[in-house]
Amino acid sequence: MSMSQTIIREARSADVAALVAIFAADELGGHGDTTAPEVFGD
């Protein structure tokens, strides 16, 4: 049986596109980091 390990490292500039995609696809996180007009109140 093989075990996978989680490796934590500092992000690199090459990681930015993947990180942006992760946050953009996150519907549950509630980051609030959007400029979409439908999220602003009246």
trRosetta pair geometry for C-beta under 8 A, 3 or more apart (Angstrom, degrees):
i j d omega theta_ij theta_ji phi_ij phi_ji
11 15 4.5 -124 -160 72 89 143
11 16 7.4 99 162 -68 123 61
11 19 6.6 12 -137 -53 142 148
12 15 5.1 106 55 -6 66 103
13 16 5.8 -17 -166 -18 48 116
14 17 8.0 -44 177 19 43 97
15 18 5.6 -67 -166 48 59 109
15 19 5.6 57 142 -25 88 110
16 19 5.7 -61 -145 39 30 110
16 20 6.2 31 159 -20 67 106
17 20 5.9 -53 -148 35 28 111
17 21 6.5 29 154 -19 62 107
18 21 5.6 -55 -150 36 32 113
18 22 6.5 37 152 -23 65 103
19 22 5.6 -50 -149 31 34 113
19 23 6.5 25 156 -11 66 105
20 23 6.0 -60 -148 42 31 105
20 24 6.0 30 155 -20 67 112
21 24 5.7 -56 -139 39 28 112
21 25 6.2 20 162 -14 64 112
22 25 6.2 -68 -150 40 23 104
22 26 6.6 35 151 -39 61 106
23 26 5.5 -46 -150 14 35 120
23 29 7.4 -83 -141 62 67 156
23 31 6.1 10 -164 -16 103 166
23 33 7.0 -15 163 66 130 129
26 29 4.0 7 153 6 129 122
26 31 6.7 74 87 -15 128 116
31 34 7.7 107 84 -25 94 86
32 39 7.8 168 -136 163 62 143
34 39 5.7 89 84 15 121 155
36 39 5.2 79 78 -1 93 106
37 40 6.0 -60 -162 27 45 111
